[in-house]
Amino acid sequence: MWSPPVIANGVIDRYEIRLPNPRVSHDDLSNLTVTVTDLVPYTDYLATVLACSSGGGLIGGCTESLPTAVTTLPTIPQDLAPLAVVAVSESFLAVSWQPPNRPNGPNLRYELLRRKSRQPLAAQPPADLHRWFNVYAGDKLFHQDKGLSRFTWYQYQLLVYNDVGYSTGQLATGVTLAGVPLHPPSLSVQTIDHTSIHISWTEPSLQDLQGEVELYTLRVESSHLRRTLTFPPGVDSTVIGDLQPSTRYRVSLQVSNGAYNTSNTEVNCTTEDGEPEGVFPPEVVPVNSSTVRVLWSPPVQPNGAVTEYSVYLDGTVHATADNTSGSYLLGGLLPFTVYDIKVEVCTVYGCVKSNATQVTTVEDLPADIAPPHTQVLSPRSVRVEWSSPGQPSGIMLGYEVWRKMLRPCGGAEWGSSVTQGGEGSEVRCSYLQCSASQGVCVASCYQPQRQVCCDGVVYTSKPLHLCCEGRYQPSPNSSHTLCCGGKLLPPLPDHQCCGGYYIPVATGEVCCPDPGQGRVSVGVGDACCGRVPYSPSGGQLCCGGVLHDGYRSQCCGGTVIEDTLVCCGDAERGKPHTPLTGLSCCGEDYLNSSTSLCCVGHDGFPRMHPAGNGTVRLQCCGSEVINQEEECCNGVGYNPHRHVCADRVSSGLVTEVRRQSHLSMTECHLD
């Protein structure tokens, strides 16, 4: 309500009421009263009236009155904020709130009501269920509600008062925390196959868990895997895949009720066997022309117990070995032949083959050679024909035709006599007498100035001639000529004279002659085993002139024995013995070193002397035994306080012994 202006200064055409907000325009000039609504209760406003004039061709204007203070009437609180309920423990809920956005009056006060809506752990329905209780009244903005029941639902309602009245807020629900679980959950694991397992569990009861399930935590662990999975309530099983075959896993389950976790329930299980993984190609070592040694290592990942190993030869199973073996001697092969060899590893689940290893057996001497056919063409010529060997056993490099001419031997032209030896045997003694200026050529005298002795035959000396295996032959260049097979040949690089043949022998190869067959063998290696080239460092063993597999073996006395045995002697002369503590070798004997002495003489042959318990008082002197107090002089002991070891001494004992030894050696030398 307002009055018109005292001095209008024009025609008033409108009014505007300002609080200052809101602003209300008023055009009814006859009514100077306006009711303003939608104001905020219990709020101070400054009200002004703006009067505006215009018309008559004048611009006019507006004038605002002085403000008038006015306060709206109070009412009940409005726009209440929701309650915040936080669970602190099993018996403690913290409730807080904010003042209303529109108090609408003075003297704000709060009243908090609470009622119990659900108590699952109670054996019987509680008496105070759904009953409201006034738990707080005052002007604070929070309340600590203690002494509540475990794992129970509570509803709260806030009443906000001012001097006019009160308003009621929305319901808010809080749940006290669950208690410590009493029993862990049950868990079972079942193996599905070699890479997956089925895990199931039962949901704990409210009493066992002292609350409801909030989360399941499942762990699957092994020596090389650690996997953690979580599941919401309502899930009671799962399948775990991508596991390793034949592996032991520990499965544990833990249940959370929001406040506490149960203890772990653990179950161990082992996945089934799977097929092996990481099977490497075998290592193949040639032993001879018909045998190779196949070596293999266990698979990188067996995925179970290995039941057997199988050796495949050119795609066909040749042999089967148990799971403890790591090698196999593959025999019955053809010489100089390429083979594909694989190893198959088997478990209960399945078998896996390795990649193939190609190996070529070594060459051997040709076999199945038919006799040649001869045809006499004339008194001075013969036609010789032959066929290829039935078993070449290698690359045929060529043929050689040998001819042997039979002729009678000439009679002896030098003195001889026959005497009768012991036990009816004949001993023939011969003699030859030549002058001092002559030389002796087996059974002939010759003049070295004009004659040459060539393998027992005397030839007249000729220039540019050399002796070569019994023949005195002309040589175009005597300083650069070598004799091989009865022929004088110029030297060639990477060639050797072997068994009467001048043949190429490359670096890293060796030539092995076979005098019985008149042949030679050239192959990779650095030694000969009979007539076969081989390399001692390649896993092969030469024993008794025959090649053997050297895997865990040794040669002793011409016999192949295990390398775990003790060989007393050497490869040609020796005896095998089982190793025993306190025993040592003495020649070919295996003796107790605490009761015997082994002495080696100047000839290198050992001799054993039983000494009982007196070994500590004795010592070796050559092949004999002397006391520890004595010193050794050429196999004889002497007292160093009374004698010296020399060619000439005052005492005749040692000298006599040395003379006897010297005469004995001289006699043996004369014999």
C-alpha positions as CSV (number, residue, x, y, z in Angstrom):
1,M,0.0,0.0,0.0
2,W,1.4,3.5,-0.9
3,S,0.2,7.0,-1.6
4,P,0.6,8.9,-4.9
5,P,3.5,11.2,-5.2
6,V,3.1,14.7,-3.8
7,I,4.4,16.3,-7.0
8,A,3.5,14.2,-10.0
9,N,5.4,16.4,-12.5
10,G,3.3,14.8,-15.2
11,V,0.7,12.1,-15.6
12,I,1.4,9.0,-13.6
13,D,0.9,6.0,-16.0
14,R,2.3,3.1,-13.9
15,Y,3.9,1.9,-10.7
16,E,6.4,-0.8,-10.0
17,I,6.8,-2.4,-6.6
18,R,10.4,-3.6,-5.8
19,L,11.4,-5.9,-2.9
20,P,13.9,-5.5,-4.7
21,N,13.2,-9.0,-6.0
22,P,10.7,-9.8,-7.2
23,R,9.5,-6.7,-9.1
24,V,5.8,-6.3,-9.7
25,S,4.4,-3.9,-12.3
26,H,1.1,-2.2,-11.4
27,D,-1.1,-0.3,-14.0
28,D,-4.3,0.2,-12.0
29,L,-3.8,3.8,-10.9
30,S,-7.1,3.8,-8.9
31,N,-5.9,1.0,-6.6
32,L,-2.7,1.7,-4.7
33,T,-2.6,-1.7,-3.0
34,V,-0.8,-4.8,-4.3
35,T,-0.4,-8.2,-2.6
36,V,2.9,-9.9,-3.4
37,T,3.0,-13.7,-3.1
38,D,5.6,-16.5,-3.3
39,L,7.9,-14.8,-0.8
40,V,10.2,-16.7,1.5
41,P,8.7,-17.0,5.0
42,Y,10.5,-15.3,7.9
43,T,12.7,-13.2,5.5
44,D,13.6,-9.5,5.7
45,Y,12.8,-7.5,2.6
46,L,13.3,-3.7,1.6
47,A,10.2,-2.6,-0.3
48,T,10.2,0.5,-2.7
49,V,7.7,2.0,-5.1
50,L,8.8,3.3,-8.5
51,A,6.4,5.9,-10.0
52,C,6.7,6.6,-13.7
53,S,5.0,9.5,-15.8
54,S,4.8,10.1,-19.5
55,G,2.5,11.6,-22.3
56,G,1.7,15.0,-23.7
57,G,4.7,14.8,-26.0
58,L,7.1,14.9,-23.0
59,I,9.7,12.3,-22.3
60,G,8.7,11.9,-18.6
61,G,10.6,9.5,-16.2
62,C,10.5,7.4,-13.0
63,T,11.2,8.1,-9.4
64,E,11.8,5.4,-6.7
65,S,10.7,6.0,-3.1
66,L,12.7,5.4,0.0
67,P,12.8,1.7,1.2
68,T,10.6,0.3,3.8
69,A,11.8,-2.7,5.9
70,V,9.3,-5.6,6.1
71,T,9.6,-9.2,7.4
72,T,7.5,-12.1,6.2
73,L,5.7,-14.2,8.8
74,P,7.3,-17.5,10.0
75,T,6.0,-21.0,9.1
76,I,7.1,-24.6,9.6
77,P,10.6,-25.6,8.3
78,Q,10.8,-26.7,4.7
79,D,13.3,-28.4,2.3
80,L,14.8,-30.8,4.8
81,A,18.0,-32.6,3.8
82,P,18.1,-36.5,4.0
83,L,19.7,-38.2,7.0
84,A,23.2,-39.8,6.7
85,V,23.5,-43.1,8.6
86,V,27.0,-44.7,8.9
87,A,27.6,-48.1,10.5
88,V,30.6,-47.9,12.9
89,S,30.4,-51.3,14.6
90,E,28.1,-54.1,15.4
91,S,26.2,-51.9,17.9
92,F,27.0,-48.4,16.8
93,L,25.3,-46.3,14.1
94,A,26.4,-42.6,13.5
95,V,23.5,-40.4,12.3
96,S,24.0,-36.9,11.0
97,W,22.0,-34.2,9.2
98,Q,22.1,-30.7,7.9
99,P,19.9,-27.7,8.8
100,P,16.9,-27.3,6.5
101,N,17.5,-25.1,3.5
102,R,14.5,-23.0,4.6
103,P,14.2,-22.8,8.4
104,N,11.1,-20.5,8.0
105,G,11.3,-19.5,11.6
106,P,13.4,-18.9,14.7
107,N,14.6,-21.4,17.4
108,L,15.3,-24.5,15.3
109,R,15.3,-27.8,17.2
110,Y,15.7,-31.4,16.2
111,E,14.1,-34.7,17.3
112,L,15.4,-38.1,16.1
113,L,13.1,-41.1,16.0
114,R,14.3,-44.7,15.5
115,R,12.6,-48.1,15.0
116,K,13.9,-51.6,14.4
117,S,12.7,-53.0,11.0
118,R,14.7,-56.3,10.7
119,Q,16.8,-58.5,12.9
120,P,17.8,-61.7,11.0
121,L,20.1,-63.1,13.8
122,A,17.3,-63.1,16.4
123,A,16.0,-66.5,17.3
124,Q,12.5,-65.1,18.0
125,P,10.9,-61.8,16.6
126,P,12.0,-59.0,19.0
127,A,9.4,-57.2,21.1
128,D,10.5,-53.8,19.9
129,L,10.2,-54.6,16.2
130,H,8.6,-51.7,14.3
131,R,8.2,-49.6,17.4
132,W,9.3,-45.9,17.3
133,F,11.6,-44.5,20.0
134,N,12.7,-41.0,20.5
135,V,16.5,-41.3,20.7
136,Y,17.6,-37.6,20.5
137,A,16.2,-34.1,21.0
138,G,18.3,-30.9,20.8
139,D,20.0,-28.5,18.5
140,K,23.0,-30.6,17.4
141,L,23.4,-32.0,13.9
142,F,24.4,-35.5,14.8
143,H,23.7,-38.4,17.1
144,Q,25.8,-41.4,18.1
145,D,23.3,-44.3,18.4
146,K,25.0,-47.0,20.5
147,G,23.9,-50.2,22.2
148,L,22.2,-51.6,19.1
149,S,21.8,-55.2,18.0
150,R,24.3,-57.0,15.7
151,F,23.5,-57.0,12.0
152,T,20.1,-55.3,12.4
153,W,18.2,-52.9,10.2
154,Y,17.1,-49.6,11.8
155,Q,15.0,-46.8,10.3
156,Y,15.5,-43.2,11.4
157,Q,13.2,-40.1,11.0
158,L,14.1,-36.5,11.8
159,L,11.6,-34.0,13.1
160,V,12.7,-30.3,12.7
161,Y,10.9,-27.7,15.0
162,N,10.7,-23.9,15.0
163,D,8.4,-21.6,17.0
164,V,5.6,-22.2,14.5
165,G,5.7,-26.0,14.3
166,Y,7.7,-28.9,12.9
167,S,8.3,-30.8,9.7
168,T,9.1,-34.5,9.2
169,G,12.0,-35.7,7.1
170,Q,12.4,-38.8,4.9
171,L,13.0,-42.2,6.4
172,A,16.7,-43.3,6.4
173,T,17.8,-46.9,7.0
174,G,21.1,-48.1,8.6
175,V,22.4,-51.6,9.3
176,T,24.8,-52.4,12.1
177,L,27.8,-54.4,11.0
178,A,27.9,-58.2,11.0
179,G,29.8,-60.2,13.6
180,V,32.8,-62.5,13.4
181,P,31.9,-65.6,11.4
182,L,31.6,-68.8,13.5
183,H,32.4,-71.4,10.8
184,P,34.1,-71.3,7.4
185,P,32.2,-72.3,4.2
186,S,32.4,-75.8,2.7
187,L,34.4,-76.2,-0.5
188,S,34.7,-79.0,-3.1
189,V,36.9,-79.3,-6.2
190,Q,36.5,-81.8,-9.1
191,T,39.0,-82.3,-11.9
192,I,37.4,-82.0,-15.3
193,D,40.4,-82.7,-17.6
194,H,44.1,-81.9,-17.8
195,T,43.6,-78.1,-18.0
196,S,40.4,-77.3,-16.0
197,I,38.7,-77.9,-12.7
198,H,35.2,-77.4,-11.3
199,I,34.9,-75.6,-8.0
200,S,31.6,-75.5,-5.9
201,W,30.8,-74.2,-2.4
202,T,27.7,-73.8,-0.2
203,E,26.4,-70.5,1.1
204,P,27.0,-70.2,4.8
205,S,24.0,-69.8,7.1
206,L,23.2,-66.5,8.8
207,Q,24.3,-67.9,12.1
208,D,27.6,-69.4,10.8
209,L,28.5,-66.1,9.0
210,Q,26.9,-63.8,11.6
211,G,25.6,-61.8,8.7
212,E,24.9,-62.1,5.0
213,V,27.3,-62.8,2.2
214,E,28.7,-59.7,0.6
215,L,31.5,-61.2,-1.5
216,Y,33.2,-64.5,-2.2
217,T,37.0,-64.5,-2.8
218,L,38.4,-67.5,-4.5
219,R,42.2,-68.2,-4.9
220,V,43.8,-70.8,-7.2
221,E,47.6,-71.2,-6.5
222,S,50.4,-73.4,-7.7
223,S,54.2,-73.1,-7.9
224,H,53.9,-71.0,-11.1
225,L,50.3,-69.6,-10.9
226,R,48.5,-67.3,-8.6
227,R,44.9,-66.3,-9.6
228,T,42.3,-64.5,-7.5
229,L,38.6,-64.3,-8.4
230,T,35.7,-62.6,-6.7
231,F,32.0,-63.5,-6.9
232,P,28.8,-61.7,-5.7
233,P,26.2,-63.4,-3.5
234,G,24.1,-66.0,-5.2
235,V,27.0,-67.7,-7.1
236,D,28.0,-71.1,-5.8
237,S,30.3,-72.6,-8.4
238,T,32.7,-71.8,-11.2
239,V,35.0,-73.5,-13.7
240,I,38.7,-72.6,-13.9
241,G,40.5,-73.2,-17.2
242,D,43.9,-72.7,-18.8
243,L,45.7,-74.7,-16.1
244,Q,48.8,-76.8,-16.5
245,P,48.4,-80.6,-16.9
246,S,49.6,-82.9,-14.0
247,T,50.0,-79.9,-11.7
248,R,49.0,-79.7,-8.0
249,Y,46.8,-76.7,-7.2
250,R,45.7,-75.3,-3.9
251,V,42.2,-73.8,-4.0
252,S,41.0,-71.6,-1.1
253,L,37.7,-69.8,-0.5
254,Q,37.0,-66.8,1.8
255,V,33.6,-65.3,2.5
256,S,33.1,-61.7,3.5
257,N,30.0,-60.4,5.5
258,G,31.0,-56.8,5.0
259,A,32.8,-56.5,8.3
260,Y,34.8,-59.7,8.7
261,N,36.1,-62.5,6.5
262,T,35.9,-66.2,7.3
263,S,39.0,-68.3,7.6
264,N,40.3,-69.9,4.4
265,T,38.8,-73.2,3.4
266,E,41.5,-75.0,1.4
267,V,41.3,-78.0,-0.9
268,N,44.2,-79.5,-2.9
269,C,43.7,-81.0,-6.3
270,T,45.9,-82.3,-9.2
271,T,44.9,-81.8,-12.9
272,E,45.0,-84.9,-15.1
273,D,48.0,-85.8,-17.2
274,G,48.3,-84.1,-20.6
275,E,50.4,-84.6,-23.6
276,P,54.1,-83.7,-23.2
277,E,55.4,-80.3,-24.4
278,G,58.9,-79.3,-25.5
279,V,60.1,-82.6,-27.0
280,F,63.4,-81.9,-28.7
281,P,64.9,-83.9,-31.6
282,P,67.2,-86.7,-30.5
283,E,70.9,-86.6,-30.8
284,V,72.2,-89.4,-32.9
285,V,75.9,-90.6,-32.7
286,P,77.1,-93.1,-35.3
287,V,78.8,-96.1,-33.7
288,N,79.8,-98.1,-36.8
289,S,78.4,-98.8,-40.3
290,S,75.3,-100.6,-39.0
291,T,74.7,-99.1,-35.5
292,V,73.9,-95.6,-34.1
293,R,73.3,-94.5,-30.6
294,V,70.1,-92.5,-30.1
295,L,70.2,-90.0,-27.2
296,W,67.3,-87.9,-25.9
297,S,66.4,-85.7,-23.0
298,P,63.1,-85.6,-21.1
299,P,60.5,-83.1,-22.4
300,V,60.6,-79.6,-21.0
301,Q,57.1,-79.9,-19.7
302,P,56.2,-83.6,-19.2
303,N,52.6,-82.7,-18.1
304,G,52.4,-86.0,-16.3
305,A,54.3,-89.2,-15.7
306,V,56.1,-90.4,-18.8
307,T,55.1,-93.9,-19.5
308,E,57.4,-94.8,-22.3
309,Y,59.7,-93.5,-25.1
310,S,59.5,-94.9,-28.6
311,V,62.2,-94.6,-31.3
312,Y,60.9,-94.1,-34.9
313,L,63.0,-95.1,-37.8
314,D,61.8,-93.6,-41.1
315,G,58.3,-93.3,-39.7
316,T,58.0,-96.7,-38.2
317,V,58.3,-97.7,-34.6
318,H,61.6,-99.5,-34.2
319,A,61.8,-99.9,-30.4
320,T,60.2,-98.9,-27.1
321,A,62.1,-97.9,-24.0
322,D,60.9,-97.4,-20.4
323,N,60.7,-93.9,-18.8
324,T,64.1,-94.2,-17.1
325,S,66.1,-94.7,-20.2
326,G,67.8,-91.8,-22.1
327,S,69.5,-93.7,-24.9
328,Y,69.0,-96.6,-27.2
329,L,71.4,-98.5,-29.4
330,L,69.8,-98.7,-32.8
331,G,71.3,-101.6,-34.8
332,G,70.7,-103.5,-38.0
333,L,71.2,-100.5,-40.3
334,L,72.7,-100.4,-43.7
335,P,76.1,-98.8,-44.2
336,F,76.3,-95.3,-45.8
337,T,72.5,-94.8,-45.6
338,V,70.5,-91.8,-44.6
339,Y,67.8,-92.4,-41.9
340,D,65.2,-90.2,-40.3
341,I,65.0,-90.8,-36.5
342,K,62.4,-89.5,-34.2
343,V,61.6,-90.0,-30.5
344,E,58.0,-90.2,-29.2
345,V,57.2,-89.4,-25.6
346,C,54.0,-90.8,-24.1
347,T,51.9,-90.1,-21.0
348,V,48.6,-91.5,-20.0
349,Y,46.9,-88.7,-21.9
350,G,48.7,-88.9,-25.2
351,C,52.0,-89.1,-27.1
352,V,54.0,-86.4,-28.9
353,K,56.7,-87.0,-31.5
354,S,59.8,-84.9,-31.9
355,N,61.1,-83.5,-35.1
356,A,63.3,-85.8,-37.1
357,T,67.1,-86.0,-36.9
358,Q,68.8,-87.1,-40.1
359,V,71.8,-89.3,-39.7
360,T,74.0,-91.1,-42.2
361,T,75.7,-94.3,-41.2
362,V,79.4,-94.5,-41.8
363,E,80.9,-96.2,-44.8
364,D,82.1,-99.8,-44.6
365,L,84.2,-102.0,-46.8
366,P,82.4,-103.3,-49.8
367,A,80.9,-106.8,-49.3
368,D,79.5,-109.6,-51.4
369,I,82.3,-109.3,-54.1
370,A,82.1,-112.1,-56.6
371,P,85.4,-113.6,-57.9
372,P,86.5,-112.1,-61.2
373,H,86.2,-114.0,-64.5
374,T,89.4,-114.5,-66.5
375,Q,89.8,-115.3,-70.2
376,V,93.2,-116.1,-71.7
377,L,93.6,-114.2,-74.9
378,S,97.2,-115.0,-75.8
379,P,100.4,-116.3,-74.2
380,R,101.0,-112.8,-72.9
381,S,97.5,-111.4,-72.2
382,V,94.5,-112.2,-70.1
383,R,91.1,-110.6,-70.1
384,V,89.7,-109.9,-66.6
385,E,86.0,-109.1,-66.0
386,W,84.1,-108.4,-62.7
387,S,80.7,-107.2,-61.5
388,S,79.9,-104.5,-58.9
389,P,79.8,-105.5,-55.2
390,G,76.5,-106.7,-54.0
391,Q,76.8,-104.3,-51.0
392,P,78.9,-101.2,-52.0
393,S,78.5,-99.8,-48.4
394,G,79.7,-96.4,-49.6
395,I,80.6,-94.4,-52.7
396,M,82.6,-96.6,-55.1
397,L,85.8,-94.6,-56.0
398,G,87.3,-97.2,-58.3
399,Y,88.7,-100.6,-58.8
400,E,92.2,-102.0,-58.6
401,V,93.3,-105.2,-60.3
402,W,96.0,-107.1,-58.5
403,R,98.2,-109.7,-60.1
404,K,100.5,-112.1,-58.4
405,M,103.3,-113.9,-60.3
406,L,104.4,-117.2,-58.8
407,R,108.1,-118.1,-59.1
408,P,110.5,-120.4,-57.2
409,C,112.9,-118.9,-54.7
410,G,116.6,-119.1,-55.2
411,G,118.9,-121.3,-53.0
412,A,121.1,-119.9,-50.3
413,E,124.6,-119.1,-51.3
414,W,126.1,-118.6,-47.9
415,G,127.3,-120.8,-45.1
416,S,124.9,-122.5,-42.7
417,S,124.7,-125.3,-40.3
418,V,122.0,-127.1,-38.4
419,T,122.2,-128.0,-34.8
420,Q,119.7,-130.0,-32.6
421,G,118.1,-127.9,-29.8
422,G,116.3,-129.0,-26.7
423,E,113.2,-131.1,-26.8
424,G,113.7,-132.1,-30.4
425,S,113.6,-128.6,-31.9
426,E,116.0,-127.4,-34.6
427,V,118.0,-124.2,-34.3
428,R,119.6,-123.0,-37.6
429,C,122.7,-120.8,-37.3
430,S,124.1,-118.9,-40.3
431,Y,127.3,-117.0,-40.8
432,L,128.8,-114.7,-43.5
433,Q,132.4,-113.5,-43.6
434,C,133.2,-110.2,-45.5
435,S,136.4,-108.1,-45.8
436,A,136.6,-104.9,-43.8
437,S,136.1,-102.7,-46.9
438,Q,132.9,-104.5,-47.8
439,G,129.4,-104.1,-46.6
440,V,126.8,-106.8,-45.7
441,C,123.5,-107.0,-47.6
442,V,121.5,-109.6,-45.7
443,A,123.4,-112.7,-47.0
444,S,125.8,-111.1,-49.4
445,C,128.9,-109.0,-49.3
446,Y,129.0,-105.9,-51.6
447,Q,131.2,-102.9,-52.4
448,P,129.5,-99.7,-51.1
449,Q,131.6,-97.5,-53.5
450,R,130.0,-99.0,-56.7
451,Q,127.1,-101.1,-55.5
452,V,123.8,-100.6,-53.7
453,C,122.0,-102.9,-51.3
454,C,118.2,-102.6,-51.9
455,D,116.0,-104.7,-49.6
456,G,118.5,-107.6,-49.6
457,V,119.4,-107.5,-53.3
458,V,122.7,-106.0,-54.5
459,Y,122.5,-103.7,-57.6
460,T,125.2,-101.8,-59.5
461,S,125.1,-98.1,-58.4
462,K,123.6,-95.9,-61.1
463,P,123.0,-92.2,-61.2
464,L,119.4,-90.9,-60.6
465,H,118.3,-94.3,-59.3
466,L,116.6,-95.0,-56.0
467,C,115.7,-98.0,-54.0
468,C,111.9,-98.4,-53.6
469,E,110.5,-101.5,-51.9
470,G,113.0,-104.0,-53.3
471,R,113.3,-102.4,-56.7
472,Y,116.2,-100.2,-57.9
473,Q,114.4,-97.7,-60.2
474,P,115.3,-94.6,-62.2
475,S,114.1,-91.4,-60.6
476,P,113.7,-88.2,-62.7
477,N,114.2,-86.0,-59.6
478,S,115.7,-87.8,-56.6
479,S,115.4,-84.9,-54.3
480,H,111.6,-84.5,-54.8
481,T,110.5,-88.1,-55.1
482,L,108.8,-90.5,-52.6
483,C,108.4,-94.3,-52.7
484,C,104.9,-95.7,-52.3
485,G,103.6,-99.1,-53.3
486,G,106.8,-100.0,-55.1
487,K,106.7,-96.8,-57.3
488,L,108.5,-93.5,-57.3
489,L,106.0,-90.7,-57.3
490,P,106.1,-86.9,-57.2
491,P,104.8,-85.5,-53.9
492,L,101.3,-84.0,-54.1
493,P,99.5,-81.8,-51.5
494,D,97.0,-83.5,-49.1
495,H,98.2,-86.9,-50.2
496,Q,99.6,-89.8,-48.1
497,C,101.2,-93.1,-48.7
498,C,98.9,-95.6,-47.0
499,G,99.0,-99.3,-47.4
500,G,100.9,-99.0,-50.7
501,Y,98.5,-96.4,-52.1
502,Y,99.3,-92.8,-52.7
503,I,95.8,-91.4,-52.1
504,P,94.3,-88.0,-51.2
505,V,93.7,-87.5,-47.4
506,A,92.1,-84.2,-46.5
507,T,92.7,-82.3,-43.3
508,G,90.6,-83.9,-40.5
509,E,90.7,-87.3,-42.2
510,V,92.8,-90.4,-41.5
511,C,93.8,-93.4,-43.7
512,C,93.5,-96.8,-42.2
513,P,95.2,-99.7,-44.2
514,D,93.9,-103.3,-44.3
515,P,96.9,-105.5,-45.1
516,G,94.9,-108.7,-45.1
517,Q,92.6,-107.4,-47.9
518,G,95.1,-105.1,-49.6
519,R,92.7,-102.1,-49.1
520,V,92.5,-98.8,-47.3
521,S,89.8,-96.8,-45.8
522,V,89.8,-93.0,-45.7
523,G,87.3,-91.1,-43.5
524,V,86.8,-88.4,-40.9
525,G,88.7,-88.9,-37.7
526,D,92.1,-88.9,-36.2
527,A,92.7,-92.6,-35.4
528,C,92.2,-96.1,-36.7
529,C,90.3,-98.9,-35.1
530,G,91.6,-101.8,-37.1
531,R,90.8,-100.8,-40.7
532,V,88.0,-98.3,-39.8
533,P,88.7,-94.5,-39.3
534,Y,87.1,-92.9,-36.2
535,S,87.4,-90.0,-33.8
536,P,87.9,-90.9,-30.1
537,S,86.2,-87.7,-29.1
538,G,83.0,-88.5,-31.0
539,G,81.5,-90.9,-28.5
540,Q,83.0,-94.1,-30.1
541,L,85.3,-96.6,-28.4
542,C,87.9,-98.8,-30.0
543,C,88.4,-102.0,-28.1
544,G,90.1,-105.1,-29.4
545,G,90.3,-103.6,-32.9
546,V,86.5,-103.2,-33.1
547,L,84.4,-100.0,-32.7
548,H,81.8,-99.9,-29.9
549,D,79.5,-97.4,-28.4
550,G,81.4,-95.4,-25.9
551,Y,78.4,-94.3,-23.9
552,R,79.3,-95.0,-20.2
553,S,81.8,-97.6,-21.3
554,Q,85.6,-98.2,-21.3
555,C,88.0,-100.7,-22.8
556,C,89.8,-103.0,-20.4
557,G,92.0,-105.9,-21.6
558,G,90.4,-105.9,-25.0
559,T,86.8,-106.1,-23.5
560,V,84.2,-103.4,-23.2
561,I,83.1,-102.8,-19.6
562,E,81.0,-100.2,-17.8
563,D,82.8,-97.0,-16.8
564,T,81.7,-97.5,-13.2
565,L,84.1,-100.5,-12.9
566,V,87.8,-100.2,-12.1
567,C,90.2,-101.3,-14.8
568,C,93.5,-102.5,-13.4
569,G,95.9,-102.4,-16.4
570,D,95.2,-100.8,-19.7
571,A,93.0,-101.3,-22.8
572,E,95.2,-104.2,-24.1
573,R,96.2,-105.9,-20.9
574,G,93.8,-105.3,-18.0
575,K,91.1,-106.8,-15.7
576,P,87.9,-105.2,-14.5
577,H,87.0,-105.0,-10.9
578,T,84.1,-103.7,-8.8
579,P,85.2,-100.5,-7.1
580,L,85.8,-101.0,-3.3
581,T,87.0,-98.5,-0.7
582,G,90.6,-99.1,0.4
583,L,91.6,-101.2,-2.7
584,S,93.9,-100.0,-5.5
585,C,95.4,-101.4,-8.6
586,C,98.8,-103.2,-8.8
587,G,99.2,-104.2,-12.4
588,E,96.1,-106.3,-13.2
589,D,95.4,-107.1,-9.5
590,Y,93.0,-105.2,-7.2
591,L,94.6,-105.3,-3.8
592,N,94.1,-104.0,-0.3
593,S,96.5,-101.1,-0.1
594,S,96.6,-101.3,3.7
595,T,98.0,-104.8,3.8
596,S,100.0,-104.9,0.5
597,L,102.7,-102.9,-1.2
598,C,102.8,-102.5,-5.0
599,C,106.3,-101.8,-6.3
600,V,107.2,-101.1,-9.9
601,G,110.7,-102.0,-11.2
602,H,112.9,-100.4,-13.8
603,D,111.2,-102.6,-16.5
604,G,107.9,-101.0,-15.7
605,F,106.2,-104.2,-14.4
606,P,104.5,-104.0,-11.0
607,R,105.0,-106.6,-8.3
608,M,102.8,-107.2,-5.2
609,H,104.3,-107.8,-1.8
610,P,102.0,-109.0,1.0
611,A,103.0,-107.0,4.1
612,G,100.1,-107.5,6.6
613,N,100.1,-104.7,9.1
614,G,103.8,-103.8,8.4
615,T,103.2,-101.5,5.4
616,V,104.1,-98.5,7.5
617,R,107.6,-100.0,8.2
618,L,108.3,-100.9,4.6
619,Q,109.0,-99.1,1.4
620,C,109.5,-99.9,-2.3
621,C,113.0,-100.0,-3.8
622,G,112.4,-100.8,-7.5
623,S,110.3,-103.9,-7.6
624,E,111.6,-105.1,-4.2
625,V,110.7,-104.1,-0.6
626,I,113.1,-102.6,2.0
627,N,112.7,-101.2,5.5
628,Q,111.9,-97.6,6.1
629,E,115.3,-97.1,7.8
630,E,117.1,-98.2,4.6
631,E,117.8,-96.3,1.4
632,C,117.5,-97.7,-2.1
633,C,120.4,-98.3,-4.4
634,N,119.5,-99.8,-7.8
635,G,116.8,-102.2,-6.3
636,V,118.8,-103.0,-3.2
637,G,118.4,-101.6,0.3
638,Y,121.4,-100.5,2.4
639,N,122.2,-98.8,5.6
640,P,123.1,-95.1,4.9
641,H,125.1,-94.9,8.1
642,R,127.5,-97.7,7.0
643,H,127.4,-97.6,3.2
644,V,127.1,-95.3,0.3
645,C,125.5,-96.0,-3.2
646,A,128.3,-95.6,-5.8
647,D,130.2,-97.6,-8.4
648,R,133.2,-98.1,-6.1
649,V,132.9,-98.2,-2.3
650,S,135.0,-99.5,0.6
651,S,132.3,-101.9,1.6
652,G,131.9,-104.8,-0.7
653,L,128.2,-105.4,-0.1
654,V,126.6,-102.8,-2.3
655,T,129.4,-103.0,-4.9
656,E,128.9,-106.7,-5.1
657,V,125.2,-106.3,-5.6
658,R,125.7,-103.7,-8.3
659,R,128.3,-105.8,-10.1
660,Q,125.9,-108.8,-10.1
661,S,123.1,-106.6,-11.5
662,H,125.5,-105.2,-14.2
663,L,126.7,-108.7,-15.2
664,S,123.1,-110.0,-15.3
665,M,122.0,-107.1,-17.5
666,T,125.0,-107.7,-19.7
667,E,124.2,-111.4,-20.1
668,C,120.6,-110.5,-20.9
669,H,121.9,-108.1,-23.5
670,L,124.2,-110.7,-25.0
671,D,121.3,-113.2,-25.2
